C-alpha cells in the first residue's frame, strides 16, 4: 500500500470512526483502525462488534493494500502533524506503516487486515430516506430518555417504528418517556418495529453533523442489524433483542391543567433552582396558579437544600384549569427543555402524583412524559 492524503482530511476521518473503536477488548485488532484502499479513496473502518463506522477520505493511491494500526496512536500522531501532505507506505512483510509529513516520520506496527472483522455493507432492499436535519433533531430529543443502566437492555435502546409514511422514535428509562414522529418522503412497503441502541443513534447524530444529503436507512431483521448510509460515512449497528414496553400506556389521556410558558424563561428558572436542588435529590417544585377572570396565571418554581438554602422563581404563564403543585427531577426538566426549539412550551398536569407532559407549542410531533417525585407535605 502506498498512498498520499492531506493531514486535515485524515485527522477528520480518524475522528469520525474513532468513537467505534473498542476501548476494552480481548481482541487486540478491535483497538485498531483499518486503513484500506477502496475505489480510488482511502477507507477507514473501526468496530467494537456492536457499532461499526466506515469513512472514505480523498487520497492519491499509488499501490493498493490494507492494514490495521492502533487507533489511539495513529489519531494522536496525525492530530499533532502540521497541515501538510501525509505519505503512507506499508511494509507488507512486517505489517509496519511508514508515515511521512513535512519533516516528521514514523513507523507504526500494525496487525494484518485479514484479522479485522468484516463490516457489512448496505443492501438495496427496503431503503428509507431520512432528512439529515430532522433526523439529528429526532435523535437529540429521544435518546436523552434512554436508560444508561444495562439491567434492562431494551430500555438502553430506542424503539424505531416504521408504518406507512411515518417514522416514530420512542425511548424511556422508567422515569421519563420521549416520543418523536416524522413524515417520510414515501411510505414503507411493510411496517417494521426494531430497537436501536441509543448510543448508535447518538453516534449517527455526531457523524451526520455536516451531512446535507438524505441519510439512507436499511433494517435487516435477518442479520439483526440497522445500516445508515451517508455521502462519505457508513454506520452499522446491532439491534437490541427483546420487546419494548407498551409506552402508549404511560402517556396520560387527559389533563386537568395546561400551562403555556416561555421555553427560555422556564429553562432559566429550572437552571437556577437546580443549583439548590442538587443537594436534595434534584427535587424542584412547580406551583401553577390560574389567573383571575381569565387573566394571565403564574408559575412558581422553588427548590430547597437543608444545608445550602433555598430559591424561588416566578414567571407569567397562560394557565387553563385548576391550581396544582407538582415536583419533578430538575435534571430531567433541563434535559428536555434544552432540546425543544419552539419559543413556547406547554406543561400538562393533573395531580401531584400523576405524570406531567411537556410539548412544544405549535408542534404535535414531539412529547415528553416525566414522572413526578414524591414530596413530604
N, C-alpha and C positions, 0 to 999 in steps of 0.2 A: 504494500500500500504506500502510495506517495501522493500527498495532497497538499494544497495551499488554501488558506481562507483568512478572512480578516479577524483580528482579535476580538472586536466588539461583537461580531456575529457568533463566533464560537462561544464567547462568555454568556451571551444571551441564551443560546441553545442549551448550554450546560445548566443554566439556571432554570430553564423550563423543565427539563427532565429530572433535575437533581432531587426534587421532593419525592420521587417514586423509588429512590434508592433505599434498599433495606438497611436500617441502622444496626439492628441486632439480628444476625442470621448465622446459621451453622454452615451455610453455603458461601464460601468466600466470593464467588463470582457475582453474587447478588449485591455486594458492596461496590461493584464496578459499573462503569458505563460502557455500553457497546458503541464503538465507532466503526462504521461500515460505509463503503461507497455504494450508492444506490441511485441509478438513473441520472448520473451526472451531478449528484449532490452528495454531501456528507450527511449520513443518517446517524443520529444519536438516540440511543434507547436505554431506558432504565426500568427495572421492575422489582417489586417486593413480593411477587406472586399473587398479590391482591389487586394492585393497580399497576398498569404498565403505561409509560408515556414514551412516544417516539416523536422526534422533531427533526426536520430537514433544514440544513444550513447550506447556503450557496458556497460552492468551493470549486477550485480548479483541480481536476482529477488527472494525474499522470499515470498512476498504477492503481488497479482495483485491489481491494483487500478488506480485512476486518480484524479487529482485536478488541478486547475489553481491558480497561485500565481503572485503577482505583479512583472512584468518583471524587472523593474529597481532595485528594492530592492534585488531580487534574484541574478541578474547578478553582482551587485556591491559587495554583500556579498561573493559570490562564488569566484570572482576575487581576493578578499583580503585574502582568506584562503591559508594555506600552501599546497604544492603539496603532498597531502596525500589522504587517502580514505575518502569519504563522505558517511555517513549512513543517509538515509532519511526514516522517518516513518510518515504516515498520520493518524491523528485522524479523522476518517470518520464523527463523530458526529459534531465536531466543525469546520471541514474543515481547521485544522491547521497542517502545515507541520513542523515536527521537523527535524533539520539538525544537525549532529554531525561530526566534523572533528578535529583530534588531540585533543587540549584542548579547543576547541571552540564549542559552542552550540547555536542554535537559534530556535525560533518558529515563523513561518511566517503564518499569517492568509490569507486564500485563498477564492475562490468562487467555488461553485460546478461545476465540469467538464461538467455537463449536460447543463449548460448555454453557453458553448463555441460554437461558430459557427462551423458547420461541414466543414472541408476542404476536397473537393473532391479528389478522388484518380485517378490515371492514368488508362485509358481504354486501351485495347489491339489493338483496331482498328486504322489503319492509322498511326502507329508509324513511325517516321522519325529519322534516326540515324545521329547525328552531331558530328564530331571530336571536342573534347573539346578545343584544342589549336586554331584551325581555328575559332571556334565559338566565343571564347574570343576576338580574333583579329577583327572579324567582328563587334562585339558589340562595341568595343572601337572606331573603325573607323566610325561607323554610328551614334551612339547615341549622339555624340558631336554636330551634326547638328539639333537635335530635339529641338523644342521650349520649353521654360520653362513657357511661358505666357499661362494661361489657357483660353484666349479669343477665341482661335480656337483649341478645344480639339484634332482634328485629327492630328494637327501638333506637339502635345506633344507625339505622338506615332511614331512607326517605321513600315513602310509597309513591311510585310513579304510575299513574293510571291513564292509559290512552283509550279514549272512547269517542267515536265519531270524529269531530274536528276539534276536540278539546283534550288538553293535557292538564292533569291535576297532580300537584305535588303536595304531600302531607307528611308532617313529622311531629312526634310527641315524645317527651321524656317522662310522662306521667304527671307532670306538674303544669305543663302548658302544651298547647297544640297550635301549629301553624298550617294553614291550608291556602294554597295559591293556585289559581286556574289561569290558563292562557289558551287563546284560539290558535289552531294550527292552520297553515295555508291550505291544506287539503285533508279530507277525512282519512282515517286509517282503515285498512281493509277489514281488520277484526280487532275487537277490544283486547287490551293487554294490561296486566297488573303485575308489577315486579317491585322488589325492594332494592334500591341502590344505596350502597354505603354513603353516609353523609360526607365522609372525608373525600371520597372520589368526586362528588359533586363540588365540594369546595375547591379541589384541585382543578376541576374543569372551569370553574369561575375564574381561577387565577390564570390558567394558561390561555383562556379566551379573552383576556383583558383588552387586547388590541385587535381582536377579530372584528371584521366588518361584514364578511360574507356569512351566509346562513350556516349553522352548525348541523351536520347530518348525524342522526342518532339511529342506531340499529340495536334491537334487543334480540339476543339469541338465547331462547329458553332452553334449547337442547344442550348448549355449552354452559348455560348459567352465567352468561356474560352480557355486558352492555358496551357498545362501541360508540365513540364520538369522533367524528372526522372534521378537522378544520383545514384552513389553507395550507399550513406547514406543520401542523401538530395533529397527532392521533392519540387518543386516550382510551384505554380498555380497562374495565373493572369487573371483578367477580360480583355476582348478585348475592344478596343476603337470603339464605334459606329460611323458610317459615312463613307464617300468615300474620299480616299486620292487623292489630286490633281494630274493631269497627269504630273508627274515630267519629263518625257522624253522631253517635250516641252522646258524645261529650259536648257537642255544640248545643247550647240552650235554644229551645224552640221559641221562647218569648223573653221579654224583659219588662221590668216594672219602671225602670228609669233609663232614659237615653241622654247622655251628656256630650255636647259637642264642644271641643276645646281647640285652641290654637296648638298645633303639634310642637312647635319650637318652645313655646312658653311652658307647656306641660312637661316636656323633656327637661328643661332647665330647672323647673321646680322639683322634679324627681331627683335630678342630679344633686341638688343642694341637700335634699332630705336624706339622700343615700350616705352623705358624709357622717350623719349621726346614726343611720340605720345599720351601718356596717357592724357595730358592736352589739346589736340586738337582733340577730338572725335576719338582717336585711328587711325588717318589717317597716313599711310605710303605711300610714292610714290615709285614706281618701274619703273625705266627707263631702257629699253632694247635697246642696241646698237649692231647691227651686226658687225662682223669683216670685215676687208678689204681683198679682193681677197680670200674669203673662209676661212680666218683665224679665230681664236677664237674671239668671241664677248665679251662684258662685260655688267654687270648689276650694276646699281647704286641704292642704297636703301637709302632714306632720310626721315627725319621727322623734323617738326618744331614746337616749342612751343613758343607762343608770350611772355610768362613770363620766361621760363626756358632756351631757346636757341635752338640750332639745332644740327643735327647729320647726317653725310653722310658716307655710307659704300660702298665699291666697291668689286666686285668679278668677276672672269672669268667665262664664260659660252659658251656653244655651241649654237649659235643662227642661226635659219633658218627663213628667212622672213624679214619683214620691221621693222624699228625703231618704238618703241611705249613707251608712258609714261602712266601709269595707277595707280590709288590709290586704296588701299584696307584697310580693317579694320585689324590692326596688330594682334589683339587677335584671329580673325578667321584664319589668316595665321599660327599663332603659334599653335593653336589647331590642325590643320590638319597636319602640319609638325612634330608634336610630336607623331603622330600615324602611320607615314609611316616608314617602316622598311628598305626599299631599300636604297642603297648608293646614288643613284641619283634620282632626281625628275624632271618632265617636267612641265613647265608652258606654257599653250596655250592661246594666247590672239589675239584679232582682233583690237578693237579700245578702246579708253579711257572710252567709255560708254557701252562697251559690257562685259558680264561676262567672268571671267578667269577660266580656267580649270586646275586643278592640278592632275597629275597621277604619280604613281611610275614608274620609267623606268624599263622595263623588266617584267612588270605585267599588265595584261589587266583586272584584276578582281575588281579594285577599281578606282573610280574617284570622284573628289570633285569640285563642282562648287561654285565660290564666286562672288557675285555681286560687281561691282566696286563702289567706293564712289565718289561723285561729288566734284571736287575741282575748286575753282575760279581761273581763269587764271590771 
